[in-house]
Amino acid sequence: MGSTVLMSSVKIDLIVRFMLRANESYDKANTQFLNFIDNSQIITEYSVINARKNLDNIRNHLFMALGATLFFIIVASFKLSQIFLSDIKIIISSLSGLADGNTNIPIPRGERKDELGIVNHVLEVFREALIRRDVVEVQLNKEISKRKQTEMSVRKTEERFRALYEDNPLILFTIDQDGKILSLNRRGASQFGFSSDELLGSSIFKLVMSDDLGDAKKMIQQCTSLPGTRRQLTLRNTHKNGNIIWLRETAQAIKYNNNDSERSEIMLACEDVTEAQDLSAKLSYQATHDELTELVNRWEFERRVTRTLETAKNEKKQHVLCYIDLDHFKIINDTYGHAAGDQLLIQITKELQKHIRSRDTIARLGGDEFGILFELCSMAAGLRAANVLVKAIEAFRFPWGNHVFRIGSSIGVVEINELSVDYGTLLSEVDTACYLAKDLGGNRVQAHEANSEQLAKRRGQMFWANQIPKAIEANQFELYYQTISPLNKSNELHIELLIRFRNEQDEIISPAVFLPAAERYHLSSSIDKWVVNRAFSMLNKMKKDAPIIGQCSINLSGTSMGNADFLQFLLKKTDEFKIQPNHICFEITETAIISNLHAAKKFMMRLRDKGFMFALDDFGTGLSSYEYLKELPVDKLKIDGVFIRDIDKDPIKQAMVKSINEIGHVMGLETIAEFVETKSILDMLKEIQVDYAQGYYISKPQPFANIAAIEKSEQLPAISKAD
């Protein structure tokens, strides 16, 4: 029995020693693990897994020891069952619980000094180790969960940043101070038509247009020399396909140390402003160019002429300014419509562009008026160039429908030199020269000459062009009348209204002075409106006091007959002043009708339907008078004074007047002879049987306001007394 117990004691002692060594290993490993946790700045999941493996190895050693103890107890249980049975049951229960990880299993804490006491002590140590391990494991799991959340947040932040960087609408570059591309976002590369790999490592300057390259390099140099300072510049870059990309580039340099050396990297953010630049360029083009012909317009032409005027004064250089007016354009435009007129202007533009230098400027200044600026050109060379243009326009043919038209041109030329005053003066001089060329027959070039009598006359017309609108507003025009006496002893009083101008010196100015300017500068219709308004108003007031006016003749210009607004104005005034249309006869000239035959006929028919009458003034001077006379809705013919003068002495003029009178009567028209200045002329007209006579022999023009003072017995003074 004693030897058995001794043998058992020896074996138990060996097992206990084994367990103690295992416990020491566990304590050492556990201490190292805890120190690692406490001292580590970064705990990774990998490090925790390795620590757990070490603890599990220690635990396996303990369980091996426990297993050996259990085996020993089973072998020895037969002899020791009576001695150790109760203690062994407790140990077995504790071992079973610890094996399941239950640290709440009670372990005897007696003062036994034998092997079982040592076993209990070892079990207590093991349980405490398991408790400490569980606490550490909970802490580790919390730390791992926290670190995983942090890593996930960092990963999401990085993904958001990457997405924001790669797909940012801005083109983002990182370049070194030499312009080498270190990084760029994917969207930026695609906007250039490249992939990121194609651009990485290449020079940013290869994308910049050559004209802007200097500015781009200067911006990078400024950023490098002053890190942290932003620079912004709009530059032109090139797409892979060659198209221009406008970029508003913002650059800023950031310094960093690299191997003990300081370098700079430039952050470059580029906004694509191509669409805005294109729109701006389009608006700028529209502001400076004529929409129809695509030539520069009047305002841009003025700017360019003013610029050359400065070089002429400061650098003593010479230039030439031309002013072109097309002949017969208005006839084509009015007869065949604006579509024909527009097409004619487009084709003329192309023709003119064939004969000027690339450095010269051609502009459309008005409806059918063009300006040409010959830069760095002498007057002699400018005149030669202008004559080439006249011949080119003369040779030009304009097909429209079944017709082919010829047009001509009148060109004024003026030199721009150091003595030139300003743009307004230059334009006035060249405009005057141009219309002098037109007055001289057209299809020619006229140079401006400061002392020219003809140019002085033209300048006078320009004066009246400014004066006429002021005169209308200030009511400086006056109406005069001249009697048109019937030669058949009728008692009706016929008169023609004539316009005069009263200046500041109270002088009466003849219409021959200012009417040519009104025609030239398209002011005739304004004068016609003033006359109609004043005449209708005065006729309305004279109804009770004035003698009976059988008929009142009013002159109308060709401009008014082609103006729909004037027609409406006339009809409105007729109703306003209660005018009887059959007492009004409108006098129009052949020239006015020919310039716009279709519109004139339409105008006349509308008014004749209302009861107004028409007289064809200055008849006989037109080459085609008899041809179209039968088509015109006129009631009277006024035989031009050139045939009436000397009719009593010149048999040819007498025959011509007789012929005109007979044709008029055959067509049912009344005839009126102008410029009747002697009794012999009057007698001849009676013999020819002309219906009416007008001239100084009958009566001189008198103020219309005085007509109310005429006594009825004096209605026909000249004719009655002559008879």
QUIRATA-V732432 format. One record per helix or strand of 2 or more residues. SS is the DSSP state (H for helix, E for strand). FROM is the first residue (numbers start at 0). LEN is the number of residues. If there is no record, write none. Layout:
BEGIN
{{SS:FROM:LEN} {SS:FROM:LEN}}
END
This chain:
BEGIN
{{H:1:38} {H:44:55} {H:114:52} {E:170:6} {E:179:5} {H:185:6} {H:195:4} {H:203:4} {H:209:16} {E:230:8} {E:243:15} {E:260:12} {H:273:15} {H:297:18} {E:318:9} {H:328:8} {H:337:16} {E:360:4} {E:368:6} {H:378:17} {E:396:4} {E:402:4} {E:407:9} {H:422:17} {E:443:4} {H:452:22} {E:476:10} {E:492:10} {E:507:2} {H:510:10} {H:523:18} {E:548:7} {H:557:4} {H:563:13} {H:580:3} {E:583:6} {H:589:6} {H:596:14} {E:612:7} {H:624:5} {E:635:4} {H:640:4} {H:650:16} {E:669:4} {H:678:10} {E:691:2} {E:701:2} {H:703:6} {H:711:3} {H:716:6}}
END
